[in-house]
């Protein structure tokens, strides 16, 4: 067929070569290489040639086929480039995001990519991608196990579920950055469960060591056996294997007998009026071992008496715990609402505390006790309306004078120096003082040929009981200053006079 009029001879030549190469590419059995050849065949053509494709037998079909293959080949090149870049990134930094990216790049590879010759050249990168995919799959499984174990532990909470949750805490470095915030919270739960399991293992190991010491040593190891048995929990017993269960049963029976002997000795000299809290605790612990482990089913008279003493010790500790709990609750209420919000409750809770209670206090409870003591002082002072240096004062502002901040700081400092107790929270005070700073007045004075400034600085103070309607006697002073620093001198003198007035109120003068 003759070429149509106007078609360049070069176009016919190029298209004929294009046809030959496309037909040759079609004969290539490997899909990837076939498309690579077709993509190369398109490079033979120029833009002007595409308009004449229909002039050749099957030209449009060949052109469409080659264009599709070219697009497919370009997409394959992009995937190989992504595989190469993520492989290099992992080689430089084996972080979770990099490994995830490599696994994703490997997952994106298609059978078309595998049919290309370059697939063999990229064997190392492909293999690394396979490893990354396996690592991500294993990581997903561990994270899924964590989620499932946490769900089971929440639904049931048995010892078996706790152990499963503890095992799920064993995530590795790849897993941790891949956790969602919710999953990270579950991991904290799993780690706490693992710590509980570790604690249980330590208690079982301690018991085994105590039993072995009893068997092999002539040294008196009764105390260690009793302590090891006393430390056991329901979790330990539930987790024990057959041999451990037998050991626990035997150790409990032996420890109960030993504990009964020690309890008899301990209660023989026990005086509940003078005994320290530590002896109360030891007696109750020994009784727990005796009663909790079935060592004494039919106590003798002395044994029954010792157990009764232990029961009294338990009751004493229980009463002490209630007093301490009530004290802490009242201290918390005072902190949020002020001493007067509880009135007599403050005084009662403080006065109910005994020396026995004080000897058992934790550091936090001692803080609560000190807080309650201060609140009691406020309560008593408010009731008696006894203004003194020991009661807590709150010093606040009455007005917004430019010098107010300076005046408050100076007055608080002077009052503190002369023994007053200043608090920063109004609800913690027994008395609140309100300071008002008046406007200073300056007068020009002359003596002979010289003249100077004379400044008068008025200040007033009112006071009332924070949780009562009674008011203190108001104070009104005027500081005077002359000369170069007249204003500062007048200011300082007014502060000093106010402090002296507060001191006089406290001293009753």
Backbone torsions as a table, in degrees:
resi	resn	phi	psi	omega
1	UNK	NA	131.4	-179.0
2	UNK	-73.9	145.4	178.9
3	UNK	-66.4	145.3	-179.8
4	UNK	-64.8	157.0	179.8
5	UNK	-61.6	135.4	176.4
6	UNK	95.8	-15.1	-179.2
7	UNK	-77.2	126.2	-179.8
8	UNK	-62.7	144.6	178.0
9	UNK	-61.2	-34.0	-180.0
10	UNK	-64.5	-33.1	178.2
11	UNK	-63.8	-44.5	179.6
12	UNK	-61.2	-42.8	-178.5
13	UNK	-64.0	-44.5	-179.0
14	UNK	-66.2	-40.0	-177.1
15	UNK	-69.7	-35.0	177.3
16	UNK	-62.1	-43.0	178.0
17	UNK	-65.4	-36.9	177.4
18	UNK	-60.9	-44.0	179.6
19	UNK	-60.8	-43.3	-178.6
20	UNK	-61.9	-45.6	-176.4
21	UNK	-69.9	-36.9	178.8
22	UNK	-66.3	-42.4	178.5
23	UNK	-63.6	-36.8	177.7
24	UNK	-67.9	-38.1	179.4
25	UNK	-66.6	-33.8	179.7
26	UNK	-64.6	-31.7	180.0
27	UNK	-75.6	-15.3	179.8
28	UNK	-70.2	124.9	-174.7
29	UNK	-72.6	-30.8	-178.2
30	UNK	-82.0	119.8	-174.4
31	UNK	-57.2	-44.5	-177.4
32	UNK	-64.2	-43.6	-179.5
33	UNK	-70.5	-35.0	177.8
34	UNK	-59.8	-46.4	-179.8
35	UNK	-67.9	-34.2	177.9
36	UNK	-62.5	-40.9	178.0
37	UNK	-66.2	-41.6	179.1
38	UNK	-65.1	-39.6	177.3
39	UNK	-61.8	-38.5	177.0
40	UNK	-68.3	-32.8	179.4
41	UNK	-62.6	-35.2	178.6
42	UNK	-62.1	-27.2	-179.6
43	UNK	-67.3	-17.0	178.7
44	UNK	-73.2	-24.5	-174.4
45	UNK	-90.7	156.2	171.7
46	UNK	-113.6	167.2	-174.3
47	UNK	-56.3	-36.9	-176.5
48	UNK	-67.9	-22.3	-173.9
49	UNK	-74.0	-27.3	-174.1
50	UNK	-62.8	-29.0	-176.8
51	UNK	-71.3	-16.5	-176.9
52	UNK	-107.0	12.9	-176.7
53	UNK	-60.1	-36.2	-176.9
54	UNK	-69.1	-12.5	-179.8
55	UNK	-78.5	-8.6	-178.9
56	UNK	-113.0	145.9	-178.6
57	UNK	-59.1	120.0	-179.7
58	UNK	65.8	18.2	-175.0
59	UNK	-61.5	-46.2	-179.2
60	UNK	-62.6	-41.0	-179.9
61	UNK	-64.7	-42.3	179.3
62	UNK	-63.6	-40.9	-178.5
63	UNK	-65.2	-44.4	178.9
64	UNK	-62.6	-42.4	179.6
65	UNK	-62.0	-43.0	-179.6
66	UNK	-67.6	-39.8	179.7
67	UNK	-64.8	-41.8	177.5
68	UNK	-61.5	-43.9	179.2
69	UNK	-64.9	-37.1	179.3
70	UNK	-62.3	-42.7	178.6
71	UNK	-63.9	-41.9	179.6
72	UNK	-63.6	-40.1	-179.6
73	UNK	-66.9	-39.5	178.9
74	UNK	-64.0	-40.3	178.2
75	UNK	-64.1	-38.2	177.1
76	UNK	-64.1	-40.6	178.1
77	UNK	-61.0	-39.2	178.4
78	UNK	-63.6	-41.4	179.8
79	UNK	-66.6	-40.3	177.8
80	UNK	-65.4	-38.6	178.5
81	UNK	-64.1	-40.1	178.6
82	UNK	-65.6	-40.2	177.5
83	UNK	-61.4	-42.7	-179.0
84	UNK	-66.0	-43.2	-176.6
85	UNK	-68.9	-40.1	179.0
86	UNK	-70.6	-33.0	175.4
87	UNK	-61.6	-45.2	179.2
88	UNK	-64.4	-38.6	-179.4
89	UNK	-64.3	-40.8	178.8
90	UNK	-67.7	-37.0	178.5
91	UNK	-62.0	-32.7	-179.7
92	UNK	-85.5	-29.3	-174.9
93	UNK	-156.0	105.7	-177.2
94	UNK	-85.1	59.9	178.3
95	UNK	-91.5	163.7	-179.1
96	UNK	-58.7	-45.4	179.0
97	UNK	-61.2	-37.2	-179.0
98	UNK	-70.0	-42.8	178.9
99	UNK	-65.1	-39.6	177.7
100	UNK	-61.8	-42.2	179.6
101	UNK	-64.6	-40.6	178.8
102	UNK	-65.4	-43.2	178.3
103	UNK	-61.2	-40.0	179.5
104	UNK	-67.5	-40.0	179.0
105	UNK	-63.6	-40.3	178.3
106	UNK	-67.4	-38.9	-179.9
107	UNK	-65.6	-27.3	-178.9
108	UNK	-75.6	-16.3	-177.7
109	UNK	-67.0	143.8	-173.3
110	UNK	-116.5	167.4	174.7
111	UNK	-56.2	-31.7	176.8
112	UNK	-59.9	-44.4	179.0
113	UNK	-61.4	-39.4	-178.4
114	UNK	-66.9	-23.5	-177.7
115	UNK	-83.0	-4.7	-177.9
116	UNK	-88.9	153.2	-180.0
117	UNK	-63.1	-31.8	-177.6
118	UNK	-66.5	-19.8	178.7
119	UNK	-57.7	-41.1	179.1
120	UNK	-67.3	-35.9	-179.5
121	UNK	-68.2	-27.0	-178.2
122	UNK	-98.8	23.7	-174.7
123	UNK	-56.6	-41.2	-179.0
124	UNK	-64.8	-40.7	-179.8
125	UNK	-69.9	-38.5	178.3
126	UNK	-63.3	-43.7	179.8
127	UNK	-63.2	-40.5	177.5
128	UNK	-63.7	-37.0	176.5
129	UNK	-64.4	-38.9	176.7
130	UNK	-61.6	-42.7	178.7
131	UNK	-62.8	-42.7	179.6
132	UNK	-63.4	-41.9	177.9
133	UNK	-60.6	-43.0	179.4
134	UNK	-64.6	-38.9	179.8
135	UNK	-65.1	-42.7	179.3
136	UNK	-66.6	-39.3	178.5
137	UNK	-62.6	-43.2	178.8
138	UNK	-66.1	-38.3	178.0
139	UNK	-64.3	-43.1	177.5
140	UNK	-59.6	-38.9	-179.5
141	UNK	-66.3	-41.1	179.6
142	UNK	-66.3	-42.0	179.0
143	UNK	-65.2	-40.5	177.4
144	UNK	-62.8	-39.0	177.7
145	UNK	-63.2	-39.0	177.5
146	UNK	-61.3	-47.3	-178.2
147	UNK	-62.9	-44.4	-178.8
148	UNK	-66.8	-41.6	-179.7
149	UNK	-65.0	-40.0	178.9
150	UNK	-65.8	-39.0	178.2
151	UNK	-64.4	-43.0	179.4
152	UNK	-65.6	-40.0	179.9
153	UNK	-65.9	-35.7	178.2
154	UNK	-69.4	-39.1	-177.2
155	UNK	-74.9	-33.8	-174.7
156	UNK	-116.7	-56.3	177.3
157	UNK	78.1	15.8	177.6
158	UNK	-73.9	174.5	-178.0
159	UNK	-67.1	-36.0	178.6
160	UNK	-63.5	-41.3	178.5
161	UNK	-66.9	-35.1	177.5
162	UNK	-64.2	-41.5	178.2
163	UNK	-64.8	-41.5	178.5
164	UNK	-63.3	-41.1	178.2
165	UNK	-65.3	-38.5	178.6
166	UNK	-63.2	-41.6	178.1
167	UNK	-64.0	-34.4	-178.7
168	UNK	-69.1	-12.1	178.7
169	UNK	-73.8	-10.3	-176.1
170	UNK	-79.4	55.5	175.9
171	UNK	-79.5	156.6	178.9
172	UNK	-108.4	-175.6	-173.1
173	UNK	-62.5	-28.8	179.5
174	UNK	-71.1	-34.5	-174.8
175	UNK	-72.3	-40.3	-168.2
176	UNK	-57.7	-48.2	-179.5
177	UNK	-69.1	-12.8	-176.6
178	UNK	-91.7	-2.9	-178.7
179	UNK	-76.5	141.0	170.7
180	UNK	-76.3	165.6	177.3
181	UNK	-55.5	-40.1	178.9
182	UNK	-65.8	-40.2	179.1
183	UNK	-68.4	-34.6	176.6
184	UNK	-62.7	-37.2	176.7
185	UNK	-65.1	-38.6	177.3
186	UNK	-65.0	-35.2	178.5
187	UNK	-63.6	-38.0	176.9
188	UNK	-62.3	-40.0	176.4
189	UNK	-62.4	-41.6	-179.5
190	UNK	-65.8	-39.5	178.5
191	UNK	-66.0	-37.2	176.5
192	UNK	-64.7	-40.0	177.3
193	UNK	-64.0	-40.0	178.6
194	UNK	-62.9	-38.3	178.6
195	UNK	-66.3	-37.4	177.1
196	UNK	-64.5	-39.7	177.4
197	UNK	-65.9	-42.1	178.1
198	UNK	-62.1	-40.9	177.1
199	UNK	-61.8	-41.1	178.6
200	UNK	-62.9	-43.2	178.0
201	UNK	-60.9	-40.0	-180.0
202	UNK	-65.8	-38.3	178.9
203	UNK	-66.5	-40.9	177.7
204	UNK	-65.7	-40.4	177.4
205	UNK	-64.1	-39.9	179.6
206	UNK	-63.2	-40.8	178.6
207	UNK	-64.1	-43.4	179.2
208	UNK	-60.6	-40.0	178.6
209	UNK	-66.1	-40.1	179.2
210	UNK	-65.3	-40.4	178.2
211	UNK	-65.1	-42.7	178.8
212	UNK	-64.6	-38.1	178.7
213	UNK	-64.7	-39.2	177.1
214	UNK	-63.3	-33.8	-175.6
215	UNK	-79.1	-35.6	-169.7
216	UNK	-108.1	-12.7	-173.3
217	UNK	-116.1	145.2	175.3
218	UNK	-84.3	-10.6	180.0
219	UNK	-66.0	143.2	178.6
220	UNK	-68.4	109.6	-177.1
221	UNK	-115.6	20.1	-179.7
222	UNK	-57.8	-44.9	-177.2
223	UNK	-61.1	-41.3	-179.6
224	UNK	-67.9	-38.4	178.3
225	UNK	-64.9	-44.2	178.8
226	UNK	-61.6	-44.1	-179.5
227	UNK	-64.0	-41.1	-178.9
228	UNK	-66.1	-40.2	178.0
229	UNK	-68.2	-42.1	-179.1
230	UNK	-62.6	-30.6	-176.5
231	UNK	-76.5	-16.6	-177.4
232	UNK	-62.6	145.2	177.7
233	UNK	-119.1	172.2	177.7
234	UNK	-60.4	-34.8	178.1
235	UNK	-61.6	-42.8	-178.7
236	UNK	-61.1	-45.2	-179.3
237	UNK	-64.3	-40.5	-179.0
238	UNK	-67.9	-31.3	-176.5
239	UNK	-87.9	-12.1	-174.5
240	UNK	-65.3	139.1	172.7
241	UNK	-76.3	176.7	-177.7
242	UNK	-55.5	-46.0	-179.2
243	UNK	-66.4	-40.0	179.1
244	UNK	-66.9	-37.1	179.6
245	UNK	-63.2	-42.2	177.3
246	UNK	-63.1	-41.9	179.1
247	UNK	-62.1	-43.0	-178.6
248	UNK	-63.2	-45.1	-179.3
249	UNK	-59.7	-46.8	-179.6
250	UNK	-65.6	-43.3	-177.8
251	UNK	-65.8	-38.2	179.2
252	UNK	-63.4	-42.6	-179.7
253	UNK	-64.2	-44.8	-179.6
254	UNK	-67.0	-42.1	-179.6
255	UNK	-64.7	-37.0	179.4
256	UNK	-62.8	-40.7	178.8
257	UNK	-66.0	-44.7	177.9
258	UNK	-62.2	-43.6	-178.2
259	UNK	-62.8	-36.0	178.0
260	UNK	-64.4	-41.3	177.1
261	UNK	-61.0	-45.9	-179.5
262	UNK	-66.7	-35.4	179.6
263	UNK	-65.8	-40.7	176.9
264	UNK	-59.7	-43.4	-179.2
265	UNK	-68.4	-41.1	-176.1
266	UNK	-67.7	-41.2	-176.9
267	UNK	-78.6	-15.8	-179.1
268	UNK	-62.9	-33.8	-178.2
269	UNK	-111.4	10.2	-173.6
270	UNK	-78.0	127.1	174.4
271	UNK	-122.4	108.2	-175.0
272	UNK	-62.5	-18.5	-178.8
273	UNK	-79.3	-28.3	-174.9
274	UNK	-120.3	-10.6	-175.2
275	UNK	-67.0	141.9	176.5
276	UNK	-72.0	162.4	-179.1
277	UNK	-60.7	-31.7	-179.2
278	UNK	-62.9	-33.7	179.0
279	UNK	-72.8	-37.1	173.6
280	UNK	-57.0	-45.9	-177.8
281	UNK	-64.9	-41.9	-179.5
282	UNK	-64.5	-42.6	-179.7
283	UNK	-62.3	-44.5	-179.3
284	UNK	-67.4	-36.5	177.8
285	UNK	-64.9	-42.8	178.6
286	UNK	-63.3	-42.4	179.0
287	UNK	-63.1	-37.2	177.9
288	UNK	-61.2	-41.6	179.1
289	UNK	-64.3	-44.8	-179.2
290	UNK	-61.5	-49.6	-174.6
291	UNK	-79.1	-31.0	-175.1
292	UNK	-80.7	-16.5	-173.5
293	UNK	-118.5	12.2	170.7
294	UNK	66.3	23.7	-177.7
295	UNK	-78.7	-25.8	-177.9
296	UNK	-124.4	102.0	-179.1
297	UNK	-91.8	-32.5	179.3
298	UNK	-131.4	84.2	-175.5
299	UNK	-65.6	147.0	173.8
300	UNK	-74.2	176.8	179.0
301	UNK	-57.5	-52.3	178.4
302	UNK	-60.9	-37.7	179.6
303	UNK	-65.9	-42.0	178.8
304	UNK	-63.6	-38.2	178.7
305	UNK	-65.5	-41.3	178.6
306	UNK	-63.4	-40.9	178.7
307	UNK	-66.2	-33.6	177.2
308	UNK	-66.8	-41.3	176.1
309	UNK	-60.4	-41.8	179.0
310	UNK	-62.5	-37.5	178.9
311	UNK	-64.6	-38.7	176.1
312	UNK	-64.2	-37.3	178.5
313	UNK	-65.3	-40.1	176.3
314	UNK	-60.7	-44.4	-179.9
315	UNK	-63.0	-39.4	179.2
316	UNK	-64.6	-43.1	178.3
317	UNK	-65.7	-37.2	178.9
318	UNK	-63.6	-44.1	178.3
319	UNK	-63.4	-40.7	179.0
320	UNK	-62.8	-42.7	179.2
321	UNK	-60.9	-40.2	-179.9
322	UNK	-64.8	-41.1	178.9
323	UNK	-64.0	-42.0	-179.7
324	UNK	-67.3	-39.4	177.9
325	UNK	-64.3	-42.3	178.7
326	UNK	-64.8	-39.6	178.3
327	UNK	-60.0	-47.8	-178.5
328	UNK	-65.5	-38.1	179.1
329	UNK	-65.0	-41.3	179.1
330	UNK	-67.9	-39.1	177.5
331	UNK	-61.4	-39.4	178.0
332	UNK	-66.3	-39.8	178.6
333	UNK	-65.7	-38.8	177.3
334	UNK	-62.2	-42.3	-178.1
335	UNK	-61.5	-35.3	-177.2
336	UNK	-89.5	-26.3	-174.3
337	UNK	-126.3	-4.7	-179.5
338	UNK	91.9	153.0	-176.4
339	UNK	-56.3	-40.4	-173.8
340	UNK	-72.3	-13.8	-179.4
341	UNK	-68.9	-15.4	179.6
342	UNK	-118.1	-12.5	175.6
343	UNK	54.0	-120.7	-175.5
344	UNK	-65.4	-21.4	-179.4
345	UNK	-61.2	-36.6	178.2
346	UNK	-59.9	-52.0	-177.3
347	UNK	-64.1	-43.6	-177.2
348	UNK	-63.3	-47.4	-178.5
349	UNK	-62.3	-38.6	179.2
350	UNK	-66.9	-44.9	-176.0
351	UNK	-73.4	-20.5	178.3
352	UNK	-73.8	-23.4	-177.6
353	UNK	-67.5	132.2	-178.7
354	UNK	-104.4	169.3	174.6
355	UNK	-61.5	-34.2	176.1
356	UNK	-60.5	-44.5	178.3
357	UNK	-62.0	-43.8	-178.1
358	UNK	-61.0	-38.6	-178.8
359	UNK	-67.2	-17.9	-177.1
360	UNK	-101.8	-2.9	-172.1
361	UNK	-67.0	141.8	168.5
362	UNK	-79.6	172.5	178.1
363	UNK	-59.9	-40.3	-179.7
364	UNK	-65.9	-40.6	179.4
365	UNK	-67.2	-32.8	176.3
366	UNK	-65.6	-36.8	175.4
367	UNK	-64.0	-42.8	177.9
368	UNK	-62.6	-39.9	-179.9
369	UNK	-63.7	-44.1	177.8
370	UNK	-63.1	-39.7	178.3
371	UNK	-63.4	-41.3	179.7
372	UNK	-68.3	-34.5	177.9
373	UNK	-62.4	-44.5	178.9
374	UNK	-64.6	-40.5	178.9
375	UNK	-64.8	-35.5	177.7
376	UNK	-63.5	-40.7	178.3
377	UNK	-60.3	-41.2	177.6
378	UNK	-62.5	-45.3	-178.7
379	UNK	-61.0	-48.0	-178.2
380	UNK	-65.9	-42.4	-179.7
381	UNK	-63.8	-39.0	-179.7
382	UNK	-66.0	-41.8	-179.9
383	UNK	-65.9	-41.1	-176.0
384	UNK	-87.6	-12.2	-175.5
385	UNK	53.3	42.0	-179.7
386	UNK	-100.4	105.1	-179.1
387	UNK	-84.4	122.9	-178.5
388	UNK	-149.5	173.1	179.9
389	UNK	-66.8	-24.5	-173.2
390	UNK	-79.4	-19.4	-177.2
391	UNK	-80.6	149.1	-178.9
392	UNK	-74.3	131.6	179.7
393	UNK	-110.9	140.0	170.0
394	UNK	-111.2	127.1	-179.5
395	UNK	-112.3	115.1	-177.8
396	UNK	-124.0	-179.3	-174.8
397	UNK	-99.2	143.2	170.8
398	UNK	-120.4	95.8	-174.5
399	UNK	106.6	174.4	-177.2
400	UNK	-127.5	47.7	179.1
401	UNK	-61.1	143.0	179.8
402	UNK	-54.8	-30.1	-178.8
403	UNK	-92.7	9.5	-173.2
404	UNK	-62.8	-47.3	-178.1
405	UNK	-59.2	-43.1	178.7
406	UNK	-64.1	-41.9	-178.1
407	UNK	-66.3	-43.1	178.8
408	UNK	-61.1	-46.4	-179.5
409	UNK	-61.5	-42.4	-178.4
410	UNK	-67.2	-42.5	-178.3
411	UNK	-66.8	-43.5	178.2
412	UNK	-59.7	-40.4	-179.4
413	UNK	-63.5	-45.7	-178.5
414	UNK	-66.7	-43.2	179.2
415	UNK	-61.8	-39.3	178.1
416	UNK	-64.3	-41.0	-179.3
417	UNK	-62.2	-32.2	-177.6
418	UNK	-96.9	14.9	168.3
419	UNK	102.6	5.1	178.5
420	UNK	-83.6	152.4	-178.6
421	UNK	-101.8	111.2	-176.4
422	UNK	-101.7	131.2	175.9
423	UNK	-115.6	154.2	-176.3
424	UNK	-94.3	-15.9	179.7
425	UNK	-106.7	127.3	-176.1
426	UNK	-59.3	-37.7	-177.1
427	UNK	-71.6	-9.5	177.7
428	UNK	-94.2	0.8	-174.7
429	UNK	-99.0	157.5	170.5
430	UNK	-94.1	-34.3	179.1
431	UNK	-131.0	139.3	175.5
432	UNK	-116.1	130.0	178.8
433	UNK	-106.8	139.0	179.8
434	UNK	-119.4	123.4	-176.1
435	UNK	-100.6	133.0	174.2
436	UNK	-121.1	127.8	179.4
437	UNK	-104.6	118.6	179.2
438	UNK	-83.8	176.4	179.7
439	UNK	-80.7	128.9	178.9
440	UNK	-69.8	143.4	178.0
441	UNK	-116.6	129.0	-177.5
442	UNK	-109.2	132.2	178.3
443	UNK	-124.8	140.0	176.6
444	UNK	-88.9	123.6	178.4
445	UNK	-115.9	149.3	-179.8
446	UNK	-129.8	142.6	172.8
447	UNK	-132.8	104.1	-176.7
448	UNK	66.3	-121.9	-178.2
449	UNK	-90.5	-8.0	-176.5
450	UNK	-100.5	149.1	175.9
451	UNK	-132.6	152.9	-179.1
452	UNK	-154.4	164.7	179.4
453	UNK	-87.8	141.4	171.1
454	UNK	-123.1	121.9	-175.3
455	UNK	-114.1	135.4	174.5
456	UNK	-116.8	121.7	-177.1
457	UNK	-113.1	104.4	178.2
458	UNK	-82.2	142.6	173.0
459	UNK	-143.3	145.9	176.4
460	UNK	-131.1	156.6	177.9
461	UNK	-142.1	134.1	173.4
462	UNK	-116.5	158.2	-179.6
463	UNK	-149.2	148.6	174.2
464	UNK	-148.4	162.9	176.6
465	UNK	-75.1	128.9	-171.9
466	UNK	-57.7	-39.9	-175.2
467	UNK	-116.3	31.1	176.3
468	UNK	-148.3	168.2	-177.4
469	UNK	-89.2	-8.9	-176.5
470	UNK	-70.8	145.1	-179.7
471	UNK	-115.8	153.8	174.7
472	UNK	-87.3	162.7	176.3
473	UNK	-63.6	124.5	-179.1
474	UNK	-67.4	153.3	179.5
475	UNK	-118.6	137.9	176.9
476	UNK	-136.3	121.0	-176.0
477	UNK	-131.1	167.1	176.8
478	UNK	-143.2	119.4	177.4
479	UNK	-91.5	141.2	-179.0
480	UNK	-121.1	134.5	177.2
481	UNK	-138.5	140.5	-179.3
482	UNK	-126.0	153.1	172.0
483	UNK	89.8	-153.0	-170.4
484	UNK	-61.3	-43.6	-178.6
485	UNK	-106.8	39.2	-173.7
486	UNK	-57.5	-43.6	-175.9
487	UNK	-65.6	-46.1	-180.0
488	UNK	-65.8	-40.4	-179.4
489	UNK	-64.0	-40.7	178.4
490	UNK	-65.2	-41.2	179.1
491	UNK	-60.7	-51.1	-177.8
492	UNK	-64.3	-37.0	179.7
493	UNK	-67.2	-38.1	179.0
494	UNK	-64.3	-42.0	177.6
495	UNK	-60.8	-45.1	-178.7
496	UNK	-61.2	-42.2	-179.4
497	UNK	-66.1	-38.0	177.5
498	UNK	-63.4	-44.6	179.5
499	UNK	-61.3	-41.4	178.1
500	UNK	-64.0	-36.4	178.2
501	UNK	-64.9	-41.1	177.3
502	UNK	-64.3	-41.4	179.1
503	UNK	-63.0	-41.5	178.2
504	UNK	-62.7	-36.5	176.4
505	UNK	-62.9	-40.7	-179.8
506	UNK	-68.9	-36.2	-177.5
507	UNK	-84.8	-8.8	-179.3
508	UNK	74.6	25.4	-179.8
509	UNK	-112.2	NA	NA
